[in-house]
């Protein structure tokens, strides 16, 4: 029981730090007034009650903040993230940039193949479910905030070109690794 109380106090201190240290300022003010002989007993009593009320509110707030990381809040933030970075637009842009590495005659066919057969609904659901599973509400909120911002949108517009530059090297390295792996496997003759 005592450990749980200290955990709540510690959490309240973390919350207090986020809000500019108001609890610490109140406690310092209370201590200062305790040693001021000109202050009356009723003033001290009011200050103690105010401080106790403030600590209680902060402890309650800390509980609410800790309780906001639920599957529902994660899903809401994941959906907000996917609104900022729609999967369909992302894949179309990536296909467009990747097609630039192909001969001109094959580009449209490649883009059509990559985007027309893609089930965006299934992909969006899988992305949302995976985000809810692996990220906290706070992390998803940060992603949605960033990618929804002008800087984040600018970065996402460059992502397709980035992937187009990286994919040929990535594919070549994977092919080399597969070739080396298959060469290092012992030859097994059929029995």
WONORZI-V272515 format. One record per backbone hydrogen bond with DSSP energy under -1.0 kcal/mol. NH is the residue of the N-H (numbers start at 0). CO is the residue of the C=O. Records with the same first field share a line. If there is no record, write none. Layout:
# WONORZI-V272515
NH = CO / CO
This chain:
# WONORZI-V272515
4 = 0
5 = 1
6 = 2
7 = 3
8 = 4
9 = 5
10 = 6
11 = 7
12 = 8
13 = 9
14 = 10
15 = 11
16 = 12
17 = 13
18 = 14
19 = 16
20 = 15
24 = 20
25 = 21
26 = 22
27 = 23
28 = 24
29 = 25
30 = 26
31 = 27
32 = 28
33 = 29
34 = 30
38 = 35
43 = 39
44 = 40
45 = 41
46 = 42
47 = 43
48 = 44
49 = 45
50 = 46
51 = 47
52 = 48
53 = 49
54 = 50
55 = 51
56 = 52
57 = 53
58 = 54
59 = 55
60 = 56
61 = 57
62 = 58
63 = 59
64 = 60
65 = 61
66 = 62
67 = 64
69 = 67
73 = 69
74 = 70
75 = 71
76 = 72
77 = 73
78 = 74
79 = 75
80 = 76
81 = 77
82 = 78
83 = 79
84 = 80
89 = 85
90 = 86
91 = 87
92 = 88
93 = 89
94 = 90
95 = 91
96 = 92
97 = 93
98 = 94
100 = 97
101 = 98
105 = 102
109 = 105
110 = 106
111 = 107
112 = 108
113 = 109
114 = 110
115 = 111
119 = 117
122 = 118
123 = 119
124 = 120
125 = 121
126 = 122
127 = 123
128 = 124
129 = 125
130 = 126
131 = 127
132 = 128
133 = 129
134 = 130
139 = 135
140 = 136
141 = 137
142 = 138
143 = 139
144 = 140
145 = 141
146 = 142
147 = 143
148 = 145
152 = 148
153 = 149
154 = 150
155 = 151
156 = 152
161 = 157
162 = 158
163 = 159
164 = 160
165 = 161
166 = 162
169 = 165
170 = 166
171 = 167
172 = 168
173 = 169
174 = 170
175 = 171
176 = 172
177 = 173
178 = 174
179 = 175
180 = 176
181 = 177
182 = 178
183 = 179
